[in-house]
Amino acid sequence: MKNNLYNYILTIADNSLILAQRLGELCGHGPTLETDIALTNISLDLLGQTRSYYQYAAKISGENKTEDDIAFLRIEREYKNCLLVEQPNTHFGFTIARQYLFDVYHLMLMEKLQQSPDETLAAIAKKGIKEVSYHKRFSSDWVKRLGDGTVESKEKMQEAIDALWRFTDELFFMTDAEKEMAKEGIGIDVSEFKSTYYEEVSEVLKEATLAVPESKYFTKGGKEGIHSEHMGYLLADLQYMQRTYPNMQW
Amino acid sequence: MSEREIKNLEEIFEARIARDEKIEPKDWMPEKYRQTHIRQMSQHAHSEIIGMLPEGNWITRAPSLRRKAALLAKVQDEAGHGLYLYSACETLGISRDELYEQLHSGKAKYSSIFNYPTITWADMGAIGWLVDGAAIINQVPLCNTSYGPYARAMVRVCKEESFHQRQGYEIMLTLCRGTEEQKAMAQDALNRWWWPSLMMLGPTDDQSVHTEQSMKWKLKRKSNDELRQQFIDQTAPQADVLGITIPDPDLKWNEETGHYDFGEIDWDEFWQVVKGHGPCNKERMKARVDAWENGEWVRDAAMAHAEKNEKRKIAKAS
């Protein structure tokens, strides 16, 4: 039971950490000062959520772990984030598409999770909802601005949506830990809101004058630790200090 | 306006400054006052923006989640400072796009310190402690400067800066209380950032071209050399607490003057960096120009979308 809960927390928290890391790369390089501030802000929110989850996971692990052990000492195969969030920034359209496709899912998850009988998870979700609804407002506004902006921005936004679409199905794939936790009533059965997700996303894409991708070919694996080739580099950066100087206080 | 009328306005203006009254955007001001403020405030804003890069360099590699979050928050504050300062500058009748143009063309300067590379984690500590420390010494007097929008922006900037400085010092303290490797990392960072931090206070008084005028307008209350002395007096004992050594063999407490004596600054290096030939000048400018150019299609899209929305609104109303 404890082990399932531990793994379940990671499936949620790893998404936040890896996406925060990706957004952190953009600092100082955004198209406007305002978007720079917004993206760092989102990164910081996600990192805050990560820390709450990891602290909780560390506590229930019963192994004297800290949040930093969980973040910095797991290898790629142990990370449970979905493939979507580890995708590179490529260009601003990709950053926005990745953010939007994740935010819609994330908010739906938080809304369910705040009702979990697990008080800590419910409390983290409750706090997270305010942040995630802000993220979704930001990313959906930008999907519309870029989609229904210039000819060039429309092309770029469509390119990003088309490229990242294949990672959306994984959001609703359930690992064993998730299934177990859902069965116990603590975790969320994410497959339940899959169709609502696609309906909402399709509506926004249409409003943004973009085409909803028709491809039914999807990729998954991240949630079970089988990541894209991007992940190793991302972790090399993330973990460099702790790996080089183990067992120190910073 | 006749010369006599201008002279009259100038006298009224000088009298207001002498009475410590704030000058506001719609008030009459001498053209030189306007230009000097545009120069200094935009330079300050540019420094905040360029300053995001050396620290942003360590966001993905910060050694703990707590430090990563603090660093992200700090860089976000800096972007916010840039934003207030550009807005304050715009009250003087120049647009942010023009200011960016000046930065990207090299016409406008930014603080020389951000042309140094951040090569270890300890640099995040040294920057907070020394660079933000020197910035505060420069900026606190600006909370009372004569131009209202600048003074008000500085009140908020200074609050956050002193928080960042404490945070930086705390990073240094943690390293110095840590392992030998960590302490060596802290010492190395102090060695590399000490002299550049002293240079942040500007050229010596006899070399400083703007000082006299800036003093008159209360843009400056103390000279560069006085501020530098204040910074050294305040910082040297902090290095003692850390147990690391300031890289200046001539640094010594002087009982007679009640100040620290210190060694000669390498002004050739200072001018080299200011003129664009420091270790990272090219990289910093390239990063900014690239961000601007690569972001053009995004800004164009935002404009086009806003125009479309406006048209839709009008069509709907009629």
Interface residues (C-beta under 8 A of the other chain):
Chain A: Q21 G24 E25 C27 G28 H29 G30 P31 T32 L33 E34 T35 D36 I37 T40 N41 S43 L44 L47 G48 T50 R51 Y54 E67 D68 A71 F72 H91 F92 K144 R145 L146 D148 G149 T150 E152 S153 K156 D237 L238 Y240 M241 Q242 Y245 M248 Q249 W250
Chain B: I49 M52 L53 G56 I59 T60 R61 A62 P63 S64 L65 R66 R67 K68 A69 L72 A73 V75 Q76 A79 G80 G82 L83 Y86 W121 I171 T174 L175 G178 T179 E181 Q182 A287 D290 A291 W292 N294 G295 E296 W297 V298 R299 D300 A301 A302 M303 A304 H305 K308
